[in-house]
Amino acid sequence: MKVLGWIGVLLIVGGIIVVAMRGIPYTKSRNEVEVGPLKVTAQERGMVTPVVGVAAIVVGAVLVFAGRKQSV
């Protein structure tokens, strides 16, 4: 299996994890300001939805098929 196929397998596994967990939450820190001893940060919370997981599974399957076809 070529590198393209391995990337596809990783996408499939990651997509299955996202779908099984019904999304993965994440937090992103932004706008960090330091004035003397005072520090201000804003946190943005988001969610990787299961739709992204399903898309990763589909793209991964296409890459595995493409990588397999190149090997032959």
Backbone bond lengths (Angstrom), bond angles and torsions (degrees), N, CA, C in turn:
res aa  C-N    CA-C-N  psi(-1)  N-CA   C-N-CA  omega(-1)  CA-C   N-CA-C  phi
1 M - - - 1.452 - - 1.525 108.35 -
2 K 1.294 115.02 133.69 1.463 121.11 -178.79 1.533 110.91 -79.51
3 V 1.318 115.57 175.09 1.465 122.22 -179.48 1.530 110.53 -59.09
4 L 1.318 116.74 -37.83 1.462 121.37 179.04 1.528 110.61 -59.35
5 G 1.315 116.48 -40.16 1.459 121.26 178.00 1.518 112.43 -65.93
6 W 1.327 117.19 -40.35 1.474 120.60 178.65 1.526 111.45 -66.71
7 I 1.316 117.04 -37.96 1.464 119.89 175.35 1.526 109.88 -62.38
8 G 1.332 116.09 -40.45 1.458 120.72 176.90 1.515 112.21 -61.37
9 V 1.332 117.15 -42.28 1.467 120.87 178.52 1.522 110.45 -62.66
10 L 1.332 117.51 -42.53 1.471 120.99 177.91 1.528 111.46 -62.55
11 L 1.331 116.58 -40.15 1.467 119.77 177.69 1.527 111.02 -64.96
12 I 1.319 117.15 -40.06 1.466 120.49 179.07 1.519 110.38 -63.82
13 V 1.322 117.31 -46.24 1.470 120.86 179.94 1.528 110.38 -62.92
14 G 1.326 117.12 -45.33 1.463 120.41 178.00 1.523 112.12 -62.35
15 G 1.327 116.48 -40.32 1.458 120.42 178.19 1.513 112.32 -64.61
16 I 1.331 116.96 -39.66 1.466 120.86 178.11 1.525 110.18 -64.24
17 I 1.324 117.13 -40.26 1.470 120.56 178.73 1.533 110.55 -63.39
18 V 1.330 117.40 -44.04 1.465 120.80 -179.57 1.530 110.45 -63.80
19 V 1.328 117.17 -43.44 1.467 120.38 -179.96 1.523 110.61 -67.05
20 A 1.331 117.19 -41.82 1.466 120.53 -178.78 1.527 111.73 -64.46
21 M 1.330 117.26 -35.24 1.466 120.77 179.96 1.528 111.96 -86.47
22 R 1.325 117.23 -0.46 1.467 123.39 -177.41 1.524 111.57 56.81
23 G 1.321 115.65 41.22 1.461 122.02 179.17 1.516 111.20 105.86
24 I 1.319 114.97 154.71 1.462 120.67 179.33 1.525 108.15 -124.66
25 P 1.339 117.15 118.84 1.469 119.37 178.74 1.532 110.84 -77.80
26 Y 1.325 115.43 150.04 1.460 120.66 175.43 1.523 109.17 -142.10
27 T 1.329 115.70 158.01 1.463 122.55 178.12 1.522 108.53 -126.89
28 K 1.319 115.64 132.54 1.458 121.34 -179.26 1.526 108.35 -121.06
29 S 1.331 117.22 126.23 1.468 121.50 177.72 1.523 109.44 -88.83
30 R 1.324 115.96 136.12 1.463 121.03 179.97 1.519 110.26 -139.79
31 N 1.319 115.30 167.46 1.459 123.79 173.02 1.530 112.49 52.80
32 E 1.290 116.29 55.79 1.456 120.01 178.37 1.523 109.07 -81.73
33 V 1.318 115.69 122.58 1.464 122.21 -179.21 1.518 107.78 -126.98
34 E 1.331 116.35 130.22 1.458 120.89 176.66 1.525 109.03 -120.40
35 V 1.316 115.54 121.71 1.457 121.47 175.89 1.520 106.08 -127.29
36 G 1.312 115.26 101.54 1.464 119.78 -177.02 1.521 109.69 62.18
37 P 1.334 117.78 -129.72 1.458 120.16 -179.62 1.543 112.95 -81.88
38 L 1.329 117.55 -4.79 1.454 121.93 -177.25 1.525 110.51 -91.63
39 K 1.324 116.90 130.96 1.461 122.13 -179.99 1.527 108.32 -128.62
40 V 1.335 117.28 127.37 1.458 122.47 -178.06 1.523 109.03 -120.71
41 T 1.329 115.94 127.83 1.466 121.13 175.48 1.521 108.95 -133.06
42 A 1.303 114.77 148.89 1.458 121.13 175.43 1.518 107.61 -113.45
43 Q 1.321 116.31 132.49 1.455 120.29 179.46 1.522 109.74 -109.05
44 E 1.316 114.21 133.94 1.454 121.11 178.69 1.523 107.58 -112.66
45 R 1.311 116.81 125.35 1.458 120.80 -179.51 1.518 109.19 -104.29
46 G 1.300 115.35 140.02 1.458 121.09 179.83 1.509 111.03 -142.70
47 M 1.323 114.93 179.30 1.457 120.25 -177.80 1.518 109.49 -142.74
48 V 1.325 116.00 130.19 1.451 121.01 170.92 1.527 104.98 -83.49
49 T 1.325 116.47 113.34 1.465 120.98 -172.48 1.525 111.73 -79.38
50 P 1.337 117.11 159.82 1.466 120.53 176.50 1.530 113.30 -60.83
51 V 1.324 117.35 -23.74 1.469 119.94 177.45 1.530 110.16 -62.15
52 V 1.330 116.45 -37.78 1.463 121.08 176.80 1.523 109.66 -65.05
53 G 1.332 117.15 -37.87 1.458 121.24 177.20 1.515 112.37 -63.49
54 V 1.330 116.75 -42.77 1.467 120.61 178.35 1.520 109.99 -65.03
55 A 1.328 117.12 -40.75 1.464 120.65 177.41 1.530 111.01 -62.65
56 A 1.332 117.01 -39.54 1.472 120.54 178.18 1.524 110.87 -64.73
57 I 1.334 117.21 -37.72 1.467 120.62 177.96 1.526 110.19 -63.92
58 V 1.333 116.82 -44.53 1.472 120.85 -178.85 1.518 110.67 -65.04
59 V 1.331 116.74 -47.26 1.470 120.00 179.82 1.529 110.12 -64.22
60 G 1.324 117.11 -39.35 1.458 120.76 177.41 1.513 112.33 -61.73
61 A 1.328 116.63 -41.72 1.471 119.91 178.54 1.521 110.77 -63.81
62 V 1.325 117.13 -39.57 1.469 120.20 177.77 1.526 110.38 -64.15
63 L 1.332 116.93 -41.92 1.466 119.96 179.57 1.532 111.82 -66.88
64 V 1.324 117.30 -39.01 1.470 119.47 176.70 1.507 110.50 -63.01
65 F 1.321 117.07 -42.60 1.469 120.44 178.21 1.519 111.30 -64.12
66 A 1.341 116.89 -42.58 1.455 120.72 178.95 1.522 111.37 -66.16
67 G 1.334 117.46 -40.31 1.457 120.86 178.89 1.514 111.90 -67.54
68 R 1.317 116.59 -35.02 1.467 120.99 178.67 1.515 110.66 -69.78
69 K 1.331 116.32 -38.45 1.445 120.66 -178.93 1.541 111.49 -67.65
70 Q 1.358 116.94 -34.37 1.452 120.49 178.64 1.531 111.28 -69.89
71 S 1.322 118.30 -27.75 1.465 121.62 -176.93 1.521 111.77 -71.16
72 V 1.323 117.89 -29.26 1.471 121.71 -174.31 1.477 111.86 -76.57
